[in-house]
């Protein structure tokens, strides 16, 4: 059972999603909130699998809430379910370590698939911002197997600390791999890394 906590400022949206999830055998929303920080604290306290946030919500900043939750509860996956297609919001979600960004134009079947997908360690972005880096054309082929592995895990929303634990490496070693691969492929931030990984099919994306 995939256990989720969500935050949305529309009570009706929360109630409908909770009722629909009750009909599945694989996903449950064990808490719904109108504040992102409250949802993040609930998710960490209950050690749930997925935290679902909206980007347009009164109160605490949802991106800060996401960052705090992921740093406090290592296995937690974060997804943004929102009506916003603004590039700034997508960039902020990626920087906050989100594994998915899904618009509310999706159907329930797609939502269920995305929750299951990120729970298993994949990423899903229904839209992505424009790439603004200067990618080196041969960069992908010059990455070592370990660097490709680190790139994939970064694109899936894992932090350097999380990757070091998963791979059994020191955080310093992971940082070196990250710096080296970014230099090789001509990326300057995590958003560009995600888009590079998507383009080379290291992580799945649905547009």
N, C-alpha and C positions, 0 to 999 in steps of 0.2 A: 504493500500500500504506500503510495506517494503522499506524504503529508504536506499540506500547503497552508500558508497564511497570506492573506491579501489585504491591500489597502486601496480603497477607491472612495471618492467623496460622494458617490451616488449610492444611497442605501439600496435602491431597487436593483442596481447592477450586482451588488454584493449578494443580496438575497437570492436572485435568480441563479447566479453562478453556484452558490452553495447548494441550492436545491438540485440543480442539474448534476453536479458532481456526486451527490448522494446516490444517483442512479447508476454510477459507474462502479466497477469492482476494483479499480486500480488507483483512484485519486480521491482524496478527501480534503476539503478546506476546513481546518480545525479552528480557524479564527479569522474574523473579518473586521477591519477597522476603517475609520475615516481619517486617520492620521498615519503618515508613513513611519514616523519614529515609533509609535505605539505598535505598529505591525512588526517592525524590525525587532523590537524588544521581545515581543511575543514569540517571534520565530526563533530567536536565539535561546530564550528561556525554555521553549519546548523542543528545541533541537530538531526543527522540521527540515524537510528536504528542499522545498522551494518557497521563495518569498516572491509574491506577485505585487508589483507596484504600478501606480499610474504616475505620469510625469506632471500632470496638472491636478494638484491636490493641495488644499489649504494646510497651513501648519508647517511642520518640519520639512526641510528640503528632502525630496525623495532620493536624490542621488547621494547625499551625505548619509542618509539612513541606510542605503544599500551598501556603501563603503563600510560603515560601522558594523553592520550585520555580518558581512563577509569576513571582516577582520576578527570578529568575535566568535564565529561559528564556522570553522574551516570547511566542512563538506557542503555548506549551504549554497544553493544555486539561486540566482536572482533573475527574474524576467520582468520586463516592463510591458504591460498591457494597456494601451492608451489610444486615444484618438488623434494624437499629435504626429505629424510627419515632418516637423521642423528639424532641420539638420542639427541645430544646436542641441536639441534634446537627444538625438541619436548619439551624437559625439559624447555627451555627458554620460549617457547610459553605458557606453563602451568603456569610458574612462573609470566608471564606478565599478566595473567588473561584471556587468550583466552578461549572462549567457544567451539571452534572447531579447528581441525587441519586436513586438507583435502589435499590429493596429487592431482596433475594435471592429474593423470591417470583416475580420475573420469569422468563420463559423465555429461552432462548438467542437466539431470533429478535429479541426486544425488546432484549436487551443489544446485539446487533450493530447494530440500527437506531439506538440511542441513541449508541453510539460514533461511528457515521457522522454522525449529526446534529450532535453537538457539534464534531466535526472540521471540519464545514462552517460552523461559527459560530453554531449555534443553541443553545438551552438546553432542558433537560428535567428536570422535577421530578415524580416520581411521587406525591409528597405535599408539601404546603406547610404551614408553621405558620399559626396564625390571624393575621389582620391586626389590628394593635393601634394603628394611626395614626388620624388624623382627616382623611380625604381630603376635599378640597374638591370638591363635585359637578361644578363646571364646569372643574376643573383641566385635564383632558385636552385640552379644546378650546382652552384658552388657551396651550398650549405652542407655541413656534415650531417649524418643521420641524427646525432644528438641535437644539433641546432634546429633541424626540422621538427624534432620532437618538442623542443622547448617552444618553438614558434607556434605549433599547433595548440599546446596547452595554454599559452598566453592568449591566443585568439579565442579559446573556449572560456575565458574569463578568470583563469587562475592567476593568483598573485605569485611573485617570486618565492615567497615563503611556502605557499601551497605546492608549487612545483618542486621545491627542494625536498619537501617531505615525500611527495609521490615518487620522485626519482631516486631518493636516497642520496642526494647531493647536498653540499653546503649551499647556503643562500648566496655566498660570494661567488661560487662556481656558476650558479644559475645566472647571476648578474653579468658575469663575463660572457657567457653564451648569448645572453640577450643583447648586450652591447655589440658583440661581434656580428651577430646575424643582422642587426639593424643597420650596421655600417655596410655590410655586404649587399643588402637589398635596397639600400637608400631610403629607409623609413626613419622617421624622426619621433614618432609617438605611437601609442598603443592602437589608436584608431587606424592608422596606416598599416600597422601589422595585421590587424583583423582583416582589412580589405585585401591585403596581399595574400593572406592565407586562404581567403574565400576564392580569390581569382585563380589560385593554384589548386583549388579543391582539397585543401587540407582540412577545412571545416565546411559543413553544408550550409547553404543559404537558399532561401526561397524568396523570389522577387515577384 
